[in-house]
Amino acid sequence: MEEGRKAISSLSQLVQPFSPARAKRLLDAADKYCAFLNFPREVRHYLYTNNTSESFNSTLARFEEELGGYFPSLRSLEVYLYVSIYESNSRWKFRPMSVIRHYSYHLKQLHASRFQVSLDEDF
């Protein structure tokens, strides 16, 4: 975590001459940017990658294309988003990656301590 903060501090110093406000925002949000470093090394890749969102966006784009380049109504977009998110969550919840499954107890403990919830609660 400390190494990550140092890297963000270095980046902030590089940005400072061009955009002082952006450099300050980087430093202010350093803990958020480095939060994934609190997880086991084997799990980190799955936390900081954006493959899931890219996959979701490409699916949304395909659906839009099939409809002629636009969604016919806000309701159709809402229904599609709900179904897509539900299916995505189901895949992650019922078929987690082996490395995530291996660390699931540790991840649940981190979640419970961070959000002050009981380990018995289903999340």
C-alpha positions in Angstrom: 0.0 0.0 0.0 2.8 2.4 0.9 4.6 1.7 -2.4 1.3 2.5 -4.3 1.0 5.8 -2.4 4.6 6.6 -3.3 3.9 5.9 -7.0 0.8 8.2 -6.9 2.8 10.9 -5.2 5.4 10.7 -8.0 2.7 10.9 -10.6 1.2 13.9 -8.8 4.6 15.7 -8.9 4.8 15.0 -12.7 1.3 16.4 -13.2 1.7 19.4 -10.8 3.3 21.8 -13.3 0.5 21.2 -15.9 -2.5 20.9 -13.7 -2.2 21.6 -10.0 -5.9 20.8 -9.3 -5.5 17.4 -10.9 -2.3 16.7 -9.0 -4.2 17.5 -5.7 -7.1 15.3 -6.7 -4.6 12.4 -7.3 -3.1 12.8 -3.8 -6.6 13.2 -2.2 -7.8 9.9 -3.8 -4.6 7.9 -3.4 -6.1 5.5 -0.8 -9.0 4.8 -3.2 -6.6 4.1 -6.1 -4.5 1.8 -4.0 -7.3 0.0 -2.2 -6.9 -3.2 -4.3 -3.4 -3.5 -2.8 -5.0 -4.6 0.5 -6.1 -7.9 -1.2 -3.9 -11.0 -1.7 -1.6 -10.6 -4.8 -3.4 -13.5 -6.6 -6.7 -11.7 -6.4 -5.6 -8.2 -7.3 -5.7 -8.8 -11.1 -9.4 -9.5 -10.9 -10.0 -6.3 -9.0 -8.2 -3.8 -11.0 -8.9 -5.1 -14.5 -11.8 -3.6 -16.4 -12.4 -6.7 -18.6 -15.8 -7.1 -16.9 -17.0 -3.6 -17.7 -15.6 -3.8 -21.3 -17.4 -7.1 -21.8 -20.6 -5.6 -20.5 -20.2 -2.5 -22.7 -19.6 -4.5 -25.8 -22.7 -6.6 -25.0 -24.7 -3.4 -24.7 -23.3 -2.1 -28.0 -24.3 -5.4 -29.8 -27.8 -5.1 -28.4 -28.1 -1.5 -29.5 -26.9 -2.5 -33.0 -29.5 -5.2 -33.2 -32.1 -2.7 -32.5 -31.0 -0.4 -35.3 -28.5 1.8 -33.5 -30.8 3.0 -30.7 -33.0 1.8 -27.9 -36.7 2.2 -28.8 -37.5 3.4 -25.3 -36.0 4.1 -21.9 -38.0 1.1 -20.6 -36.3 -1.3 -23.1 -32.9 0.0 -22.0 -33.8 -0.5 -18.3 -35.0 -4.0 -18.9 -31.9 -5.0 -20.9 -29.6 -3.5 -18.2 -31.5 -5.3 -15.4 -31.3 -8.7 -17.2 -27.6 -8.2 -18.1 -26.6 -7.2 -14.6 -28.6 -10.0 -13.1 -27.0 -12.6 -15.4 -23.5 -11.1 -14.7 -24.0 -11.2 -11.0 -25.3 -14.8 -11.2 -22.2 -15.9 -13.1 -19.9 -14.3 -10.5 -21.8 -15.5 -7.5 -22.4 -19.1 -8.5 -19.3 -19.8 -10.5 -16.5 -17.7 -9.0 -13.0 -18.0 -10.5 -10.9 -20.6 -8.7 -8.5 -18.0 -7.3 -11.4 -16.0 -5.9 -13.0 -19.1 -4.5 -9.7 -20.0 -2.8 -9.6 -16.6 -1.1 -13.3 -16.2 -0.5 -13.2 -16.5 3.3 -10.4 -13.9 3.5 -12.3 -11.6 1.1 -15.5 -12.0 3.2 -13.6 -11.1 6.3 -12.2 -8.0 4.6 -15.7 -7.0 3.4 -17.2 -7.6 6.8 -14.6 -5.5 8.6 -14.7 -2.7 6.0 -18.5 -2.4 5.9 -19.2 -3.6 9.5 -21.5 -6.4 8.5 -21.8 -9.9 9.9 -20.1 -12.7 8.1 -23.5 -14.5 8.2 -25.1 -12.0 5.9 -25.3 -13.0 2.2 -23.6 -10.4 0.0 
